[in-house]
Amino acid sequence: MATAAAASLQYALHGAASASAKPRSAAPGRSVRVAAARRSASADATAESKSGGHEVLLFEALREALIEEMKEDPTVCVFGEDVGHYGGSYKVTKGLAEMFGDLRVLDTPIAENSFAGMGVGAAMKGLRPIVEGMNMGFLLLAYNQISNNCGMLHYTSGGQFKIPIVIRGPGGVGRQLGAEHSQRLESYFQSIPGLQMVACSTPYNAKGLMKAAIRSENPVVLFEHVLLYNLKEKIPDEEYICCLEEAEMVRPGEHVTILTYSRMRYHVMQAAKTLVNKGYDPEVIDIRSLKPFDLHTIGNSIKKTHRVLIVEECMRTGGIGASLRSAIIDNFWDYLDAPIMCLSSQDVPTPYAATLEDATVVQPAQIVAAVEQICQ
């Protein structure tokens, strides 16, 4: 049924697409974009610094990416609850329905399994859907579609179908949102074969990763943090994309490698200021790509510092940190001079009370103490 619905939607979208909208170029143009996506993190930073740029909030950077890609490619469309005329719960899709029409920015019923399945079917039929979960925790209701269909259909069809779908939405511990709205589902989706996963942490990489995810032929899950939407940064005026499989060097250092992502990047950088005052020189890497890990960047750092601290908001048991620690042990054991430490959220449902909520999540003081212990 998802495929049949997608066929009708495909016909409607192509018919409704503006005559001025030009489809993407064929393989040569795509190869150029893929090559551009594989620029190093340092090259990304250089491009940013050379540009005059403009200041945006993180949610506005995501919105810019959507608008640019929807203008360039009439097969790009958005599904989700309240993504249309309401503009999305966090205003990422604000104004898109007026710009592109109700068929390309489609408000759906509160039925995550249904509209995720429709997104998979649309991708099978040649569209590039972006499925928004109003909250990442709600996408547990679509887990069957994401796991058994989204991640597997390319393989189980013998390559007959591609599933170029982006699944995105807010997650993480907010401020007193309660347990059900504070889910970190990275580890849930990490175990699904066939999915790529990235986590944005700045307006710059939010836009670059979103554009790269839309252009990818693979299903991509983009994790956004509910407390980072109002983060402001200057980004380039010219077009750019970020590599989906590349980590970002945030702060070069010599004494210890700190691996982190999403909101914890800022807790780590806050701790880094204290550590520098104490005489330590931490190297901070935002891993960005949660699946696959950028073991090239991570490995080069470990070969230099010989010590590793992982800081995450995901859960301790079976979290991203556990998988990352295993990968480091498998690949870089001989370069380690100290045990790998991992700071994660407590294995409890996130409390509503603010003080208890803070106690479940890693705080900067804990990061400082962990580095001091590793470097003894």
Helices and strands as residue ranges (DSSP letters): H 2-16, H 27-37, H 41-50, E 54-57, H 58-72, E 76-80, H 96-100, E 105-107, H 112-124, E 128-132, G 136-142, H 143-144, I 145-150, H 153-156, E 166-171, G 179-181, H 186-190, E 196-199, H 203-215, E 220-225, E 232-235, E 248-251, E 256-260, H 264-277, E 282-286, E 289-291, H 295-305, E 308-315, H 320-332, G 333-335, E 341-345, H 354-360, H 364-374
